[in-house]
Amino acid sequence: MDAIINFLKEIFMLETKEKMPIGLCAFEYVPEQSPVQPKVKRKREMRLSELMDK
């Protein structure tokens, strides 16, 4: 009976000195970073008024 109780305590981490995270709580939280997109420089289009002046 003591073996069963000790086993359950180990499973549920009750009264153990060394607590090791199990499952999803073992992962560290890393904040999501959005990828930096390079800005594309487009050629400046000429306006109609600029074309009329030439």
Secondary structure per residue as TSV (DSSP state, phi and psi in degrees):
chain	resnum	aa	ss	phi	psi
A	1	M	-	360.0	-39.3
A	2	D	H	-64.3	-35.0
A	3	A	H	-64.4	-39.1
A	4	I	H	-67.1	-43.0
A	5	I	H	-65.0	-43.5
A	6	N	H	-62.6	-39.6
A	7	F	H	-62.9	-44.4
A	8	L	H	-65.5	-36.6
A	9	K	H	-64.8	-38.0
A	10	E	H	-67.8	-39.6
A	11	I	H	-64.9	-46.7
A	12	F	H	-92.5	6.5
A	13	M	T	56.3	43.3
A	14	L	-	-92.5	128.8
A	15	E	S	54.0	41.8
A	16	T	-	-110.9	142.4
A	17	K	S	-73.9	-37.2
A	18	E	S	-101.2	104.7
A	19	K	-	-101.2	121.8
A	20	M	-	-113.2	125.2
A	21	P	-	-65.4	140.6
A	22	I	-	-123.8	142.1
A	23	G	G	82.6	-146.9
A	24	L	G	-69.0	-22.4
A	25	C	G	-72.6	-10.0
A	26	A	G	-75.9	-19.1
A	27	F	S	-83.1	144.0
A	28	E	-	-86.4	146.2
A	29	Y	-	-78.6	126.8
A	30	V	-	-120.3	119.3
A	31	P	-	-64.1	140.7
A	32	E	-	-75.0	129.8
A	33	Q	-	-108.4	130.8
A	34	S	-	-79.7	137.8
A	35	P	-	-67.6	141.8
A	36	V	-	-85.3	120.8
A	37	Q	-	-93.8	132.1
A	38	P	-	-68.6	141.9
A	39	K	-	-81.1	129.4
A	40	V	-	-93.4	124.4
A	41	K	-	-90.0	120.5
A	42	R	-	-95.5	151.8
A	43	K	-	-64.8	140.8
A	44	R	-	-75.1	126.4
A	45	E	-	-80.5	141.6
A	46	M	-	-77.7	143.5
A	47	R	-	-84.2	160.8
A	48	L	H	-63.5	-39.1
A	49	S	H	-64.0	-33.9
A	50	E	H	-69.6	-36.0
A	51	L	H	-69.7	-33.2
A	52	M	H	-70.0	-31.8
A	53	D	H	-71.7	-26.0
A	54	K	-	-80.2	360.0
